[in-house]
Amino acid sequence: MTAFPEVPARIPYEGPQSRNDLAFRWYNEDEMVEGKSMKEHLRFSVVYWHTFRGTGADPFGAPTLLRPWDDGTPTVENAIRRVRVAFEFMEKLGVPYYAFHDRDVAPEGATLAETNRNLDAVVKVLKEEQQRTGIKLLWGTANLFSHPRYAHGAATSCNADVFAYAAAQVKKCLEVTKELGGENYVFWGGREGYQNLFNTNMKRELDHLAKFLHMAVDYAKQIGFTGQFLIEPKPKEPTKHQYDSDCAACLNFLRAYDLLDHFKLNIETNHATLAGHTMMHELEYAGMQGKLGSIDANTGDLLLGWDTDQFPTNYYLTAEIMLVILKYGGLAPGGVNFDAKVRRESLDPIDLFHAHIGGMDAFARGLKIAAAIRKDGILDEFVRRRYRSWDEGIGAEIEAGRADFRSLEAYMLDKGEAAPNESGRQEWLENVINRYL
């Protein structure tokens, strides 16, 4: 029995002129862009937590979303039924990947042993559905933030037993991710931070977080997990200050604790906004250091100061994102992961399809816009010319390390004044980008 009877067996591509609400206008998975198909470039992934566990509840109201297949009980039977529905949805949507937290897919038991048995039972069905459909696991991760035991953090908790429990949970989740062929594993430290520095030993907590991640690296080697480890930056929510606050903070932490070789970053649009950055800034910062791993595709509402995780529909935003991703050679083994949720007023199951179709089309359109900009070369040529003083003469001497303060003083004493600046042409550049939209 189908959970989505009004949806065709596969959402078709019908082109930009289509008025079919259950068809793609821009996402044609086989269309070639810069030598790769759209499917290869975008590597779309559906998240388990928002799409199949979201209820529409918020801090001010009870659940609103209608999910007829889910009886609301924390049982393995309900979890297995949810798996079947999830794979029907993803198969009809035509995505190649999905992602989950361990507690999204299986209920927590009274003990760790019971919890692990619950997870094993559901993983068996996940594996069956992956084999049936060909859909793969983009990444797994452990939920180290929802349970009350993690009130003070997980790897950064003041309670050593909580650190030990979190380690056991990640151990199991790594094993499960490997069993399901997961191509990445993500660490998101929602409780790894502080609410009040009066009761916090920050250095000790950061030392413990580094020990935890080193243990994860060591265990991955022991079990033969070769997927990419990813850290996801976010500055706040639910913690007042989270240690993985943005790309710069993450990379500084990884360097300081000799972890840089083992991790890349999973970067989210709404998290970049909360950090006071643009998504383009965060992607560029990671990309220029070889640490662009994967993205969580969503957007926030600029009139709200919290993480709304809405589906992306802004072509300007997706074009900016794809410009950077193409610049640095793509995301694989990462992907475009829809860490996004329908709003609580979008009640019906069909809204899940409309949301994902819109997001996939937005990224497909952004990919085409970015490729067209790159092909014309206007931006690259402008930037090249803007920095041309560094390609010869004194600029080349500085970059080559053949200049110092004495030689630069002598150069300017002889020249008398710096060459005049040229316009940055910011408004013109914005107009140029608008031509492609």
N, C-alpha and C positions, 0 to 999 in steps of 0.2 A: 504493500500500500504506500502510495506516495504522500510525502508531507507537503508537496508543492504542486498540486494537480494542475494549476493554471499556467505553469511554467513549462516550456518545451524541453525536450531531452537535452538540448544544448543551446545556450544563448547564441544566436547567430550574429555575424557581422553583416550589416546592411548598408553601411556608408553614411556620409554626412547628411544626406537628404532624408534619411529614414525618420519616420514619426512613430515607429514601433517602440514602445516603452521597454520592451524586453528584447532589445537588440543593441549591439554596439554600433556606434556611429564612427568611432576613430580606432578602436582596438581591433586590428586585424592581425591575429597572432603570427601569421605566415609572411606578412609584409616585411620586406628587407629594408633596413635602415642602417647605413654605414657598415654594410657587410654582415649584419646579423639580423635575425628575425626579431620582431617585436617581443615575441615570447621569450627569446633568449636575453634581450636587453632588460626587460622589466621583471621577469621572474616573480610574478604576483603570488602573494600568500594571503590566506584568510586566517584571522586569529580566532582561536577557540574561545577566549575569555569574553570578549565583547559580543561576538556574533552568536555564540551558542550558549553562553552563560549570562549574558546581560539581561536584566529584568526591567530596566527603565527606572529603577529606584534612584533617588537622589537624596541629599541631606534633608530635603523638605517634604518628601513624599514617598509613598509606598510604590511597589512595582506596578507597571502599567502594561508591559508588552505581552501580547498574546502568543503563547507558544504551546499549541495543543498537544504536542508530543511529549512535553515535559510535565510530570506530575508533581514536581517540586520536592520530591523526597530525596534525601542523601543516600540513595541505595546504588549498589552496583548495577542492578537491573535497569534503573532509570538512566544511569550513565551510559550503559551499552546501547539503549534505545537512542540516546542523544548522538552517539557515534554514527549510527546508521543514517540519521537525518543529516548530520553534518556532512557526510560524504555524498549524500544525494545532492545537497546544496552545492558543494564545491564541484562535483562532476557536471551539474547543469550549468554552472557559471563558467566552467572551463579554465580554472586556475590550476597551475602545476604544483602548488605548495600550500601547506598550512603550518601553524605554529601554536604551541600550547605551554601553559604552566602545568606542572604535575597535578595540582589541586583543581585545575579546570576539568580535567578529563576523568578523574576518579575521586570519590569521597574520602575524607579523612576518617580513620577508624579510632577506636578507643586507645590503641597503642600504635607505636611505630610499626610493629610487625603486622598488625591488621591493616594498617594503611598501605603498607607495601604489597600485601596480598590483593587488596582492592585494585591497586594500580596495575599489578600483573594481569589481573582478570580483564581489565579494560584494554591494556596494551595488546593483548592477544587479538581483540576485535579490531583495534586500530590497524594492526598488522594485516589482518585479513582484508580490510577495506582498502588499504594502500595497495595490496597486491591485486585486488579486483579492479581498481580504478586507475592505477598508475600514478596517483597523487603522492607526492613525497613530503617528508617533514623538513621544512626549512630550518627550524630550530626548536629546541626544547629549553625549558628553564624551570627552576624551582620557585614556588611561591614562598618567599621568606619574609612576608610582610602582613598577611591577613590574620593569622592565628594570634590569639592573645599572648602566646609565649614570646612573640617577637615585638612586644610593646617597646622594649628598649633597643631594638635592633636584632640582628642575627649574628653575623660575623663580628659586629662591633658592640655586641651586648656586654653589659657589665656582669652578666651571669654566665659563667663558663659552661654550665650545662646547656644553655641555649646555643652557644657556639657549637658544642658537640652535636646537639640535635640537628642544627642546620647543616653541619658537615655530613651527617648520615643521610639527610634528605637530598643533598646535592649528589652524594655518591650514588644513590639509587636513581636519581633523575639522569645522571650521566650514563648510567648503564642502560636505562630505557631509551634515551636518545640514540645511543649507539645501536641498540637492537632494532630501532625503527629506521635506521639509516639517516639520521639527522645530519645535515650538512654544517650546522653551526650549533653553538650553545651560548646562551645569553645570561649575563649577570646584571640584574637591575636592583640597585640598593635603595629601595623605597624607605626602609627604616634605618639605613646605614648613614647616620648623621646625628644631629642633636637638636633638641628643643631648647636647652638652657645650658650655657657654658658654666654656670655655677656648679653643676653636678656632673661635669663631663671632663674626662681625661682624654683630650683629642689625640695626642700622640700615641697613647696606648691603644686607642680604638683603631687608628690607622695602621699601627703595627699589626694588630690582630687581623684586620681586613687583608693585609698583604700576606700574612701567614696562611689565611684561608684560601686565597687565590693560588698561592704556591702549592698548597695541598691538592687543589683541583687540577692544576697542571700536572702534578706528579701522578695523580690517580688516572687521568686521561691516558698518560703514557703506559701505565700498568695494564690497562684494559684494551689498549689499542684503538682508542677513540682519536681519529685524525681530523675531526671537524674543527672549524675555526671558532675560537673563543672570542666573544664579543662583550663589551661593557656598554651599557646604555646610559648616557648622561641625562640628568634632570636636577635642577637646583633646589626644588622644594616640592611639597605635596607627596606623601603625607607628612614628612618631617619638615621642620622649619628650615633647616639647612642640611642638604644631603652632600656627602663628600664627593660624589661623582657629579658635580654641579654643571659642568659644561665640558666641551671637548678639551679645552686647555687644561682644566683641572684634572681630567682623567689621564691625559698623556703625561702631565707632570707627576702624578701619583705613580703611574706605571714605570716611568724612568727612575724615580726615587727608590723604588723597591725592586728593581731588576726584573720587571715583568713585561717590559715593552715588546720583547720578541714574541710573546705568546698571545697577545690580544690585539684586536681591532675594535672599532666603535660601531655601535648600532645607534643611529642618530634619528631623532624624532622631531618633526616640525613643531608640534605644540610645546615640546620641552625646550627647543631653541628659543621660542617666544618667551617662555617663562624665565629664561636665563638672560633676557634682554638682548638677544641676538636674532638675526634672520637665519632661516634654514640654510640659505646660500653661504653665509658666513661659517656656520658650523661644518658644513660639508667641505668647504674650501680649506678650513683649518686642518681637518682630518686628512683630506686628500693630499695636501702638499707634504704631509709627513708619512704618507704611505699607510694610513690607518683608517681609510674609508672602507668599512666592512659591509654594512647593510643599512636600510632605512626603515623606520616606521612611518607609514604614509598616513597623515591626517592633517588637520588644521585646527586652530582655536578660534574662538570668537573674541575679537579685539575689544569688544565692549564688556567682556567678562574677564575677571582676573584669575581664572582657574583653568584647569586642564579639561577642556570640553571634549576633546578627541572626536571632532566631527570629520566626516568624510571630505576629502579634498575635491573641490570643483573648480578652483581658480586656475585657469590656463597659464596665467602669468607666473604663478607660484611653481607649477609643475615644469614650466619651461626653464625657470632659473635652476631648479633642482637637477633637471636632466642635462643642462649645460655643464654643470660641475661633474656629474657622474660620467658623462661621455669624455670629458677632459681627462679624467683619471682612469679611463679604461674599463669602466663598468663596475658592477657590484659582486659578481660571482666570487665565492659561493654564497654571498648574501642575496638579498632580494628586496622587492618593494612589498612590504608587509603592512596590510591594512589594519593597523592598531587603531581602529576607529569604530564608533558605535552609532547606531541610529538614535535620534533624539527621543526622549520619553514620550513625545506626542505622536511618534510614528509607530503605531501600535501593531500593525499586521505583519505576518511573516513575509509577505510580498515586498514590504519595505526594505528587507535585507537585500533583495535582488536589485531594487532601484538604487540603493546606496552604493553597492559594489560596482554595478555597471557604470554609474556616474564617475566613481573614482578611477576605474580602469580606463575609461575614455579620456578623463582628464590627463592621466599620465601618458597615454598613447599620443594625445594631441601635443603635450609638452615635449615628448620625444621628437616628434616630427618638427616642431618649431625649433628646438635646440639644434637638430641636425641641419636644418636650413640655414640658421645663423652661422653655424660652423662652416658649412659649405661655401657661403659667400665670403667669409673671412673678414668682414668689416670690423668686428670687435677685436679679433686677434691683431689685425694690422694697426688699429688705433693704439692698442696697448703697446705693441712693438715700437711704434714711433714715439710714444710718450716716454719710453725709457731708453731712447737711442743714445742719450749722453753717456750711458753706462757701457755702450758697446765698443767705444774707442776712447783714446785720450785718457784724461784723468780718471774717468769712471772705470775704464778697463783696468787701470793701474790699481785702483782701490779694491776692486773685486778680486784681482789676482794676488792681493796681499803684498803688493810692492810699494805701498804708500804708508806713511805714518804722519803723526801730527806735525813734525818738523817739515817734511816734504810738502804737505798740504798747505802749511803756512807760507812756505816759499812760493808755491804756485799762485796763491791768492794775492800775495804781496806784488808779484810780478804782473798778474792780470788786473788787479785793482778792484774788481767787482764781479759778482756772480752773473752768469748769463741770465737774461730775463726769463721768467716763467711763461709758459704757454697755457692757454685755457684748457681746463679738463673736459669741456664740452658735455657736461652732464645732461643737460636738457636735450641736446641733439641726440645723445646716445639713447636716452629714454624714448625719443621719437623713433629712432631706428628700430628698437625692439618692438615697438607697437606696429610697425609695418608687417611683422611676421604673424601677428595675432589675427 
